[in-house]
Amino acid sequence: MLILCRPEFLSIAMDDLLRRIQYEGDQVAFREFYLAHAPQLLDFAFVYIKSKFIAEEVVNDVFMNLWRSRQRIHEIANLRVYLYVGVRNGISSYFSRNKDWQHVDIDTVPEVSLEFTTDPEQQLITAELRKRIEGAVASLPPKCQVIFKMIKEDGLKYREVAEILNLSIKTVENQLTIAIRKISAEIYLCTGEQRKAGQLSKL
């Protein structure tokens, strides 16, 4: 039987990890914390740097700095924002040291619900729909893509994203609207075209 953890339980578990990291210097707890947060930060860094190796280097530096300052974790008001801002600053620092590196300028830069079915024809539509959505997200402008991922995939709040990217909340809202409109257009094209094709095949 699958048991889903309620948000408050997850929060308690994370608080326990942070307590063990700060007061006990628990490396196992720190590894758990790293594994829980590093994937989203790597995706965030990769959008700008386009190098997995360098993205990992930047993200790992942020975690190493956190470990060195672990006794002051309680002073961080929002740890998730702290991590993203740390990565953002690390990216900017890397660019300033490597001016010839080809990169994206970090400063320029209705919810979808998919239902799955065992029907073979519907499965083809679902696969095509997934492909179109992924393509639409990948084709978004860098800033728009980052904001969409941070809000819809990483679960950050508008205010947090605005703070991390040094943008106004209104700009974040506008960029997310652009992303959703483009993705919605791809969904419409996919479902509309597929349905028409299905209808034609029955004639």
Secondary structure per residue as TSV (DSSP state, phi and psi in degrees):
chain	resnum	aa	ss	phi	psi
A	1	M	-	360.0	133.8
A	2	L	-	-84.4	125.6
A	3	I	-	-112.1	120.7
A	4	L	-	-94.7	135.1
A	5	C	-	-81.3	134.2
A	6	R	-	-73.7	151.8
A	7	P	H	-52.6	-38.6
A	8	E	H	-66.5	-32.4
A	9	F	H	-68.3	-40.5
A	10	L	H	-63.3	-38.2
A	11	S	H	-65.6	-41.5
A	12	I	H	-63.2	-42.6
A	13	A	H	-62.6	-41.2
A	14	M	H	-67.6	-39.8
A	15	D	H	-60.5	-38.5
A	16	D	H	-66.2	-40.8
A	17	L	H	-58.8	-47.8
A	18	L	H	-64.2	-37.2
A	19	R	H	-62.6	-44.3
A	20	R	H	-66.0	-36.0
A	21	I	H	-68.0	-48.5
A	22	Q	H	-71.5	-46.4
A	23	Y	H	-97.4	-20.1
A	24	E	H	-115.9	-7.3
A	25	G	-	59.9	36.7
A	26	D	-	-76.3	108.9
A	27	Q	H	-71.6	-30.6
A	28	V	H	-64.9	-43.2
A	29	A	H	-63.7	-39.4
A	30	F	H	-65.7	-37.8
A	31	R	H	-64.1	-40.8
A	32	E	H	-62.0	-42.4
A	33	F	H	-63.2	-42.6
A	34	Y	H	-61.0	-48.2
A	35	L	H	-64.3	-27.6
A	36	A	H	-77.3	-27.2
A	37	H	H	-115.4	-24.5
A	38	A	H	-61.2	-41.2
A	39	P	H	-57.0	-43.7
A	40	Q	H	-66.5	-38.2
A	41	L	H	-68.7	-35.5
A	42	L	H	-64.8	-42.4
A	43	D	H	-61.4	-42.4
A	44	F	H	-60.6	-47.2
A	45	A	H	-67.8	-38.2
A	46	F	H	-64.9	-32.0
A	47	V	H	-56.1	-36.3
A	48	Y	H	-90.6	-42.3
A	49	I	H	-88.1	-30.7
A	50	K	-	60.9	28.1
A	51	S	-	-141.8	117.4
A	52	K	H	-62.2	-41.2
A	53	F	H	-62.0	-47.6
A	54	I	H	-70.8	-36.8
A	55	A	H	-59.7	-43.7
A	56	E	H	-63.3	-39.3
A	57	E	H	-62.4	-44.9
A	58	V	H	-64.5	-47.3
A	59	V	H	-64.0	-43.6
A	60	N	H	-64.1	-34.6
A	61	D	H	-61.9	-39.6
A	62	V	H	-63.5	-43.4
A	63	F	H	-68.9	-35.8
A	64	M	H	-64.9	-40.1
A	65	N	H	-64.3	-38.2
A	66	L	H	-64.3	-41.2
A	67	W	H	-63.7	-42.1
A	68	R	H	-64.0	-30.7
A	69	S	T	-104.0	21.5
A	70	R	G	-58.7	-27.8
A	71	Q	G	-71.7	-7.4
A	72	R	G	-114.6	16.8
A	73	I	G	-57.0	-36.8
A	74	H	G	-62.9	-17.1
A	75	E	G	-83.6	-10.9
A	76	I	-	-83.8	118.6
A	77	A	S	-68.0	-43.6
A	78	N	-	-135.8	102.6
A	79	L	H	-67.1	-36.1
A	80	R	H	-64.7	-43.6
A	81	V	H	-63.5	-41.0
A	82	Y	H	-55.3	-44.4
A	83	L	H	-66.2	-45.3
A	84	Y	H	-64.4	-42.8
A	85	V	H	-64.0	-39.0
A	86	G	H	-60.5	-42.4
A	87	V	H	-66.3	-43.7
A	88	R	H	-58.9	-45.6
A	89	N	H	-65.8	-36.5
A	90	G	H	-63.8	-39.0
A	91	I	H	-64.5	-47.9
A	92	S	H	-59.3	-40.9
A	93	S	H	-64.7	-40.9
A	94	Y	H	-63.6	-42.6
A	95	F	H	-63.9	-37.8
A	96	S	H	-67.9	-28.5
A	97	R	H	-86.2	-19.4
A	98	N	-	-131.4	73.1
A	99	K	T	-66.2	-21.2
A	100	D	T	-86.5	-5.3
A	101	W	S	-68.3	130.8
A	102	Q	-	-75.3	117.5
A	103	H	-	-151.1	173.7
A	104	V	-	-93.9	133.9
A	105	D	-	-64.4	116.7
A	106	I	T	-67.4	-20.8
A	107	D	T	-91.8	-5.7
A	108	T	T	-104.4	-10.1
A	109	V	-	-86.1	360.0
A	110	P	-	360.0	130.7
A	111	E	-	-55.5	143.7
A	112	V	-	-84.2	131.0
A	113	S	-	-127.3	115.7
A	114	L	-	-99.3	131.4
A	115	E	-	-108.2	131.2
A	116	F	-	-99.5	149.0
A	117	T	-	-141.0	160.2
A	118	T	S	-90.1	-4.5
A	119	D	-	-66.0	121.9
A	120	P	H	-56.3	-44.2
A	121	E	H	-65.2	-39.8
A	122	Q	H	-68.7	-31.7
A	123	Q	H	-64.2	-38.3
A	124	L	H	-63.3	-40.2
A	125	I	H	-64.2	-43.3
A	126	T	H	-62.7	-42.5
A	127	A	H	-63.6	-43.4
A	128	E	H	-65.9	-38.4
A	129	L	H	-63.9	-44.7
A	130	R	H	-58.0	-44.6
A	131	K	H	-62.2	-41.9
A	132	R	H	-67.9	-40.1
A	133	I	H	-64.1	-45.9
A	134	E	H	-61.2	-40.2
A	135	G	H	-66.0	-39.5
A	136	A	H	-64.6	-42.5
A	137	V	H	-64.4	-42.9
A	138	A	H	-65.5	-27.9
A	139	S	T	-88.8	-4.0
A	140	L	S	-66.4	151.6
A	141	P	-	-56.3	147.9
A	142	P	H	-49.1	-48.8
A	143	K	H	-63.7	-42.1
A	144	C	H	-63.4	-42.3
A	145	Q	H	-64.2	-44.2
A	146	V	H	-62.2	-45.6
A	147	I	H	-63.3	-42.6
A	148	F	H	-60.3	-47.0
A	149	K	I	-64.6	-42.0
A	150	M	I	-65.2	-37.6
A	151	I	I	-85.0	-49.1
A	152	K	I	-84.3	-29.1
A	153	E	I	-103.5	-40.1
A	154	D	S	-91.7	-13.5
A	155	G	-	77.7	20.3
A	156	L	-	-76.1	152.9
A	157	K	-	-82.9	158.4
A	158	Y	H	-54.1	-45.0
A	159	R	H	-61.2	-40.5
A	160	E	H	-66.5	-43.6
A	161	V	H	-63.2	-42.1
A	162	A	H	-60.0	-40.9
A	163	E	H	-68.5	-42.5
A	164	I	H	-64.1	-44.5
A	165	L	H	-92.7	1.4
A	166	N	T	58.7	48.6
A	167	L	-	-124.7	166.5
A	168	S	-	-79.5	155.4
A	169	I	H	-62.1	-35.2
A	170	K	H	-62.8	-40.1
A	171	T	H	-63.8	-41.3
A	172	V	H	-60.8	-45.6
A	173	E	H	-60.2	-43.9
A	174	N	H	-64.7	-42.0
A	175	Q	H	-66.0	-38.7
A	176	L	H	-67.2	-37.8
A	177	T	H	-61.5	-42.2
A	178	I	H	-60.2	-45.2
A	179	A	H	-62.0	-46.9
A	180	I	H	-65.4	-37.7
A	181	R	H	-63.5	-41.7
A	182	K	H	-67.1	-42.8
A	183	I	H	-66.7	-40.2
A	184	S	H	-62.3	-37.3
A	185	A	H	-64.5	-38.7
A	186	E	H	-66.7	-38.6
A	187	I	H	-63.4	-42.9
A	188	Y	H	-63.0	-44.3
A	189	L	H	-62.1	-44.0
A	190	C	H	-66.2	-53.5
A	191	T	H	-67.9	-37.4
A	192	G	H	-66.7	-48.6
A	193	E	H	-64.4	-41.5
A	194	Q	H	-66.7	-40.2
A	195	R	H	-65.5	-41.1
A	196	K	H	-63.4	-41.8
A	197	A	H	-61.9	-40.3
A	198	G	H	-65.5	-39.1
A	199	Q	H	-68.0	-40.0
A	200	L	H	-64.4	-36.2
A	201	S	H	-67.5	-18.7
A	202	K	T	-89.8	-8.4
A	203	L	-	-75.4	360.0
